[in-house]
Amino acid sequence: MSHQTRNPSIGIIGGGAWGTALAQVMASDGSDVLLWAHESEVVAAINYDHANPAFLPGITLSPGIAATTALADLDTCSLILAVAPAQHLAALLGQLSGHGQPIILCSKGMEQSTGRLMCEVAVDAGWSGPVAVLSGPTFAHEVGAGLPAAVTLACADEGVAEQLAKRIARPMLRPYASTDVIGAEIGGVVKNVLAIACGVVDGAGLGQNARAALISRGFAEMMRYGLARGARMETLAGLAGLGDLVLTCSSTSSRNFSLGHGLGKGRAAPALLADRATVAEGAYSAAILVSDAARRGVDMPICAAVADLIAANISAKEAITALLSRPLKREGWASLD
């Protein structure tokens, strides 16, 4: 089901808030964009009303955006942006033939069942074209409304990274090219989990001081784990790491933060997750992230507390008490301990 009349240059997998916002900004230069969504009502709203009230309300979408429920329609696009939830990416990529066109992975998560990053999922799915990662501090409703944002665009091939950065650059979207794919992915994975922790602090009424402390100590966890995975320090200290961490740990516009806020108020994780129409990726990444970190000898106490909260092993109060009662340490940048 699609109203696309011209050959679309950009295909988007995922009709949620972020996928729709990216479609809007990509169409802002006159590009034809074809967006695949699972929900037929989302496709109908985009095609007939130029809107997506279910996921990005209040935004009038560009007429250059068409939508479809047939994933194969995206095969002819010269560039694919994959914005589906991390836990569904493998299944969706398996349905696309992939004719050597580049794909930009825009989901921030770690596969719950395998621990694979999204770039690993794409490679294992046999994607034949260049694989890149887009990450950074971006709330979908702001990008969709045309407000400025900057992101990291990472690809192992430096030339391809620069070409793709130019391809997606728009007046209100500034991409910075990088070759550190692992760093761009790790930043997005860990910040989602830490955003839940910051939401807990906010929901429990512990104040701004506690949240600032948690962000800084959480960033140390991100650095420890990222460096153990081969990420570069400048990537983790940049847009895809610290920049995204600050944004999502400071606002209820973050799905992960709002989930944590509910946990901090004493609500149970299963009930909160069942109520959500959108995906809080940190809830699915937390346990496998902590498990992988432990296997690598990396201590991530804040992320571990979030994983226990999501699994309903401990209460928010118990998690906070456990973190505050950890042995005192000397703060040191070199050791990141």
TIKOL-584007 format. One record per residue (C-alpha): residue number from 1; x, y, z; residue in one letter. Coordinates in Angstrom, 3 decimals. Example, Ala and Ser with C-alpha at 12.3 -4.5 7.8 and 13.67 -1.06 7.14 Angstrom:
TORDO  num        c1        c2        c3  residu
TORDO    1    12.300    -4.500     7.800       A
TORDO    2    13.670    -1.060     7.140       S
END
This chain:
TORDO  num        c1        c2        c3  residu
TORDO    1     0.000     0.000     0.000       M
TORDO    2     1.867     3.066    -1.205       S
TORDO    3     1.136     6.366    -2.900       H
TORDO    4     4.703     6.776    -4.147       Q
TORDO    5     4.605     7.909    -7.785       T
TORDO    6     8.320     8.517    -8.370       R
TORDO    7    11.240     6.281    -7.581       N
TORDO    8    12.096     7.064    -3.958       P
TORDO    9    15.730     7.841    -3.238       S
TORDO   10    15.561     7.086     0.486       I
TORDO   11    13.797     4.207     2.193       G
TORDO   12    13.011     4.168     5.900       I
TORDO   13    12.284     0.986     7.862       I
TORDO   14    10.077     1.906    10.806       G
TORDO   15     7.080     4.196    11.178       G
TORDO   16     7.543     5.145    14.814       G
TORDO   17     8.398     8.622    16.069       A
TORDO   18    12.087     8.518    15.108       W
TORDO   19    11.533     6.891    11.734       G
TORDO   20     8.869     9.452    10.857       T
TORDO   21    11.021    12.351    12.058       A
TORDO   22    13.933    11.148     9.933       L
TORDO   23    11.622    10.810     6.937       A
TORDO   24    10.506    14.399     7.484       Q
TORDO   25    14.021    15.825     7.663       V
TORDO   26    15.212    13.726     4.710       M
TORDO   27    12.302    15.024     2.611       A
TORDO   28    13.064    18.636     3.557       S
TORDO   29    15.390    19.059     0.554       D
TORDO   30    12.840    17.690    -1.911       G
TORDO   31    13.973    14.057    -1.750       S
TORDO   32    11.319    11.403    -2.246       D
TORDO   33    11.123     9.184     0.828       V
TORDO   34     9.360     5.841     1.176       L
TORDO   35     8.623     4.763     4.734       L
TORDO   36     7.701     1.213     5.711       W
TORDO   37     5.485     0.780     8.758       A
TORDO   38     4.018    -2.349    10.281       H
TORDO   39     0.744    -0.644    11.190       E
TORDO   40    -1.689    -0.163     8.281       S
TORDO   41    -3.321     2.762    10.081       E
TORDO   42     0.027     4.574    10.241       V
TORDO   43     0.552     4.011     6.506       V
TORDO   44    -2.946     5.305     5.734       A
TORDO   45    -2.481     8.403     7.884       A
TORDO   46     0.821     9.267     6.200       I
TORDO   47    -0.481     8.691     2.685       N
TORDO   48    -3.866    10.376     3.022       Y
TORDO   49    -3.413    12.935     5.813       D
TORDO   50     0.355    13.623     5.699       H
TORDO   51     0.467    12.917     9.417       A
TORDO   52     1.387    10.237    11.929       N
TORDO   53    -0.781    11.051    14.949       P
TORDO   54    -0.057     7.694    16.586       A
TORDO   55     3.673     8.309    16.971       F
TORDO   56     4.509    11.891    15.966       L
TORDO   57     1.430    13.999    16.693       P
TORDO   58     1.153    17.647    15.752       G
TORDO   59     3.547    17.466    12.758       I
TORDO   60     2.368    18.006     9.186       T
TORDO   61     4.475    15.693     7.066       L
TORDO   62     6.050    16.563     3.741       S
TORDO   63     4.126    15.455     0.644       P
TORDO   64     7.410    13.891    -0.493       G
TORDO   65     6.908    11.123     2.087       I
TORDO   66     4.906     8.060     1.083       A
TORDO   67     4.289     4.976     3.209       A
TORDO   68     3.884     1.266     2.559       T
TORDO   69     3.231    -1.961     4.430       T
TORDO   70     5.229    -3.934     1.838       A
TORDO   71     8.859    -4.078     2.918       L
TORDO   72     9.961    -5.227    -0.538       A
TORDO   73     8.959    -1.806    -1.909       D
TORDO   74    12.139    -0.437    -0.331       L
TORDO   75    14.403    -2.672    -2.434       D
TORDO   76    14.663    -0.022    -5.177       T
TORDO   77    15.735     2.771    -2.807       C
TORDO   78    19.343     3.895    -3.181       S
TORDO   79    19.762     4.439     0.562       L
TORDO   80    18.085     2.658     3.483       I
TORDO   81    17.671     4.053     7.001       L
TORDO   82    16.761     1.265     9.433       A
TORDO   83    14.817     2.727    12.349       V
TORDO   84    12.948    -0.356    13.549       A
TORDO   85    13.191    -1.417    17.211       P
TORDO   86    16.496    -3.164    17.867       A
TORDO   87    14.853    -6.457    18.816       Q
TORDO   88    13.090    -6.687    15.423       H
TORDO   89    15.898    -5.555    13.120       L
TORDO   90    17.237    -9.018    12.254       A
TORDO   91    13.842   -10.316    11.154       A
TORDO   92    13.150    -7.243     9.025       L
TORDO   93    16.536    -7.184     7.299       L
TORDO   94    16.045   -10.842     6.466       G
TORDO   95    13.042    -9.833     4.350       Q
TORDO   96    14.985    -7.322     2.234       L
TORDO   97    17.071    -8.479    -0.681       S
TORDO   98    19.607    -5.647    -0.395       G
TORDO   99    21.069    -4.735    -3.792       H
TORDO  100    24.335    -3.319    -2.498       G
TORDO  101    22.901     0.015    -1.397       Q
TORDO  102    24.196     1.497     1.863       P
TORDO  103    22.175     1.085     5.037       I
TORDO  104    22.288     3.472     8.009       I
TORDO  105    21.313     1.851    11.301       L
TORDO  106    19.417     4.338    13.457       C
TORDO  107    18.194     2.096    16.298       S
TORDO  108    20.037     2.233    19.616       K
TORDO  109    20.094    -1.126    21.301       G
TORDO  110    21.661    -4.513    21.835       M
TORDO  111    19.895    -7.688    20.764       E
TORDO  112    18.470    -9.178    23.934       Q
TORDO  113    18.866   -12.825    22.948       S
TORDO  114    22.378   -12.663    21.470       T
TORDO  115    24.128    -9.504    22.665       G
TORDO  116    24.747    -8.431    19.065       R
TORDO  117    25.052    -4.757    18.223       L
TORDO  118    22.983    -3.522    15.292       M
TORDO  119    26.006    -3.438    12.970       C
TORDO  120    26.622    -7.100    13.790       E
TORDO  121    22.970    -7.897    13.107       V
TORDO  122    23.214    -6.289     9.654       A
TORDO  123    26.421    -8.128     8.763       V
TORDO  124    25.005   -11.454     9.966       D
TORDO  125    21.869   -10.806     7.883       A
TORDO  126    24.131   -10.747     4.832       G
TORDO  127    23.679    -7.085     3.970       W
TORDO  128    25.845    -6.605     0.882       S
TORDO  129    26.186    -2.809     0.891       G
TORDO  130    28.048    -0.494     3.243       P
TORDO  131    26.787    -0.511     6.845       V
TORDO  132    26.771     2.728     8.837       A
TORDO  133    25.427     3.846    12.214       V
TORDO  134    23.659     7.102    13.046       L
TORDO  135    23.583     8.151    16.687       S
TORDO  136    23.449    11.289    18.771       G
TORDO  137    21.253    13.545    20.934       P
TORDO  138    17.993    13.594    18.993       T
TORDO  139    14.452    13.778    20.339       F
TORDO  140    12.146    12.766    17.500       A
TORDO  141     9.547    15.481    18.086       H
TORDO  142    12.204    18.208    17.834       E
TORDO  143    13.743    16.796    14.649       V
TORDO  144    10.271    16.330    13.164       G
TORDO  145     9.431    19.945    13.975       A
TORDO  146    12.503    21.155    12.097       G
TORDO  147    14.613    22.126    15.107       L
TORDO  148    18.412    21.782    14.722       P
TORDO  149    20.301    18.647    15.716       A
TORDO  150    23.780    17.171    15.282       A
TORDO  151    24.612    13.475    15.028       V
TORDO  152    27.483    11.051    14.538       T
TORDO  153    27.484     9.119    11.247       L
TORDO  154    29.901     6.216    11.595       A
TORDO  155    31.099     3.771     8.953       C
TORDO  156    34.267     1.654     8.940       A
TORDO  157    35.157     3.042     5.499       D
TORDO  158    36.135     6.681     5.997       E
TORDO  159    35.255     7.657     2.421       G
TORDO  160    31.808     6.090     2.676       V
TORDO  161    31.228     7.776     6.056       A
TORDO  162    31.953    11.170     4.515       E
TORDO  163    29.772    10.455     1.466       Q
TORDO  164    26.836     9.342     3.610       L
TORDO  165    27.239    12.336     5.905       A
TORDO  166    26.902    14.594     2.857       K
TORDO  167    23.963    12.547     1.614       R
TORDO  168    21.877    12.982     4.779       I
TORDO  169    23.046    16.478     5.769       A
TORDO  170    20.234    19.029     5.842       R
TORDO  171    20.109    22.630     7.112       P
TORDO  172    18.670    21.393    10.427       M
TORDO  173    20.607    18.098    10.644       L
TORDO  174    24.396    18.225    10.890       R
TORDO  175    26.165    14.831    10.719       P
TORDO  176    29.785    14.387    11.813       Y
TORDO  177    31.550    11.547     9.970       A
TORDO  178    33.411     8.916    11.981       S
TORDO  179    34.951     5.487    11.432       T
TORDO  180    34.218     4.344    15.009       D
TORDO  181    31.123     2.210    14.433       V
TORDO  182    31.481     0.337    17.737       I
TORDO  183    31.811     3.574    19.717       G
TORDO  184    28.715     5.088    18.088       A
TORDO  185    26.718     1.972    18.912       E
TORDO  186    27.999     1.543    22.477       I
TORDO  187    27.109     5.131    23.325       G
TORDO  188    23.505     4.580    22.268       G
TORDO  189    23.171     1.254    24.075       V
TORDO  190    24.580     2.374    27.414       V
TORDO  191    22.919     5.795    27.518       K
TORDO  192    19.497     4.125    27.197       N
TORDO  193    20.152     2.057    30.327       V
TORDO  194    21.565     5.040    32.221       L
TORDO  195    18.534     7.138    31.228       A
TORDO  196    16.348     4.607    33.056       I
TORDO  197    18.545     5.039    36.136       A
TORDO  198    18.226     8.829    35.955       C
TORDO  199    14.481     8.485    35.641       G
TORDO  200    14.475     6.396    38.820       V
TORDO  201    16.367     9.145    40.638       V
TORDO  202    13.861    11.725    39.404       D
TORDO  203    10.819     9.594    40.190       G
TORDO  204    12.118     8.904    43.698       A
TORDO  205    12.566    12.651    44.285       G
TORDO  206    16.295    12.441    45.014       L
TORDO  207    17.121    15.792    43.437       G
TORDO  208    19.358    17.342    40.804       Q
TORDO  209    22.591    16.695    42.701       N
TORDO  210    21.976    12.947    42.680       A
TORDO  211    21.102    12.954    38.986       R
TORDO  212    24.267    14.871    38.074       A
TORDO  213    26.327    12.412    40.095       A
TORDO  214    24.649     9.494    38.383       L
TORDO  215    25.253    10.940    34.901       I
TORDO  216    28.962    11.428    35.613       S
TORDO  217    29.443     8.000    37.199       R
TORDO  218    27.325     6.443    34.473       G
TORDO  219    29.543     8.061    31.871       F
TORDO  220    32.513     6.352    33.545       A
TORDO  221    30.699     3.034    33.062       E
TORDO  222    30.107     3.857    29.399       M
TORDO  223    33.795     4.671    28.961       M
TORDO  224    34.988     1.503    30.702       R
TORDO  225    32.762    -0.731    28.623       Y
TORDO  226    33.284     1.140    25.362       G
TORDO  227    37.072     1.078    25.639       L
TORDO  228    36.936    -2.641    26.461       A
TORDO  229    35.005    -3.135    23.206       R
TORDO  230    37.527    -1.143    21.164       G
TORDO  231    35.609     2.134    20.991       A
TORDO  232    37.500     5.414    20.827       R
TORDO  233    37.412     7.817    23.736       M
TORDO  234    36.573    10.823    21.546       E
TORDO  235    33.480     9.054    20.206       T
TORDO  236    32.192     8.264    23.681       L
TORDO  237    32.911    11.840    24.794       A
TORDO  238    31.137    13.181    21.695       G
TORDO  239    27.623    13.356    20.299       L
TORDO  240    26.940     9.616    20.268       A
TORDO  241    28.067     9.147    23.870       G
TORDO  242    28.099    12.037    26.318       L
TORDO  243    25.883    14.256    24.155       G
TORDO  244    23.130    11.664    23.921       D
TORDO  245    23.576    10.739    27.589       L
TORDO  246    22.999    14.310    28.777       V
TORDO  247    19.876    14.691    26.635       L
TORDO  248    18.145    11.454    27.525       T
TORDO  249    19.008    11.643    31.232       C
TORDO  250    17.363    15.035    31.627       S
TORDO  251    13.875    14.901    30.144       S
TORDO  252    10.636    12.942    30.309       T
TORDO  253    10.633    13.201    26.489       S
TORDO  254    13.044    10.252    26.717       S
TORDO  255    11.144     6.960    26.684       R
TORDO  256    13.824     5.354    28.850       N
TORDO  257    13.815     8.230    31.344       F
TORDO  258    10.016     8.117    31.666       S
TORDO  259    10.165     4.346    32.245       L
TORDO  260    12.691     4.903    35.030       G
TORDO  261    10.530     7.679    36.456       H
TORDO  262     7.700     5.186    36.864       G
TORDO  263    10.048     2.705    38.511       L
TORDO  264    11.215     5.436    40.884       G
TORDO  265     7.591     6.061    41.814       K
TORDO  266     7.336     2.428    42.872       G
TORDO  267     5.573     0.934    39.863       R
TORDO  268     6.612    -2.519    38.666       A
TORDO  269     8.573    -2.915    35.444       A
TORDO  270     6.244    -5.481    33.797       P
TORDO  271     3.224    -3.201    34.239       A
TORDO  272     5.090    -0.148    32.941       L
TORDO  273     6.400    -1.992    29.880       L
TORDO  274     2.961    -3.440    29.113       A
TORDO  275     1.457     0.067    29.103       D
TORDO  276     3.912     1.505    26.586       R
TORDO  277     3.037     1.977    22.920       A
TORDO  278     6.661     2.911    22.171       T
TORDO  279     9.804     0.930    22.958       V
TORDO  280    12.194     1.795    25.773       A
TORDO  281    15.236     0.008    24.347       E
TORDO  282    17.204     0.208    27.589       G
TORDO  283    14.806    -2.242    29.225       A
TORDO  284    15.747    -4.916    26.689       Y
TORDO  285    19.466    -4.134    26.528       S
TORDO  286    20.239    -3.860    30.249       A
TORDO  287    20.642    -7.524    31.221       A
TORDO  288    22.644    -8.601    28.159       I
TORDO  289    24.808    -5.466    28.417       L
TORDO  290    25.699    -6.200    32.042       V
TORDO  291    26.328    -9.861    31.222       S
TORDO  292    28.676    -8.975    28.360       D
TORDO  293    30.460    -6.395    30.511       A
TORDO  294    31.008    -8.949    33.292       A
TORDO  295    32.413   -11.411    30.757       R
TORDO  296    34.925    -8.728    29.755       R
TORDO  297    35.789    -7.903    33.372       G
TORDO  298    34.061    -4.489    33.256       V
TORDO  299    32.201    -3.294    36.354       D
TORDO  300    28.917    -1.488    35.588       M
TORDO  301    27.078    -1.148    38.925       P
TORDO  302    24.516     1.420    37.769       I
TORDO  303    23.577    -0.595    34.679       C
TORDO  304    23.480    -3.755    36.828       A
TORDO  305    21.026    -2.089    39.218       A
TORDO  306    18.792    -1.157    36.269       V
TORDO  307    18.900    -4.735    34.987       A
TORDO  308    17.828    -6.007    38.407       D
TORDO  309    15.026    -3.444    38.526       L
TORDO  310    13.716    -4.451    35.109       I
TORDO  311    13.823    -8.119    36.140       A
TORDO  312    11.926    -7.183    39.328       A
TORDO  313    14.715    -8.664    41.440       N
TORDO  314    14.939    -5.525    43.584       I
TORDO  315    12.894    -2.407    44.289       S
TORDO  316    13.945     1.102    43.328       A
TORDO  317    14.688     1.867    46.980       K
TORDO  318    16.889    -1.250    47.281       E
TORDO  319    18.737    -0.340    44.088       A
TORDO  320    19.470     3.181    45.317       I
TORDO  321    20.586     1.913    48.735       T
TORDO  322    22.906    -0.648    47.141       A
TORDO  323    24.577     1.967    44.947       L
TORDO  324    25.045     4.423    47.809       L
TORDO  325    26.563     1.760    50.074       S
TORDO  326    29.268     0.662    47.632       R
TORDO  327    32.842     0.939    48.960       P
TORDO  328    34.378     4.388    48.692       L
TORDO  329    36.868     4.858    45.841       K
TORDO  330    39.333     7.379    44.602       R
TORDO  331    38.082     9.211    41.507       E
TORDO  332    40.503     8.868    38.616       G
TORDO  333    40.092     9.520    34.910       W
TORDO  334    42.910     7.173    33.903       A
TORDO  335    41.426     4.131    35.597       S
TORDO  336    37.794     5.136    35.096       L
TORDO  337    36.926     3.227    38.234       D
END
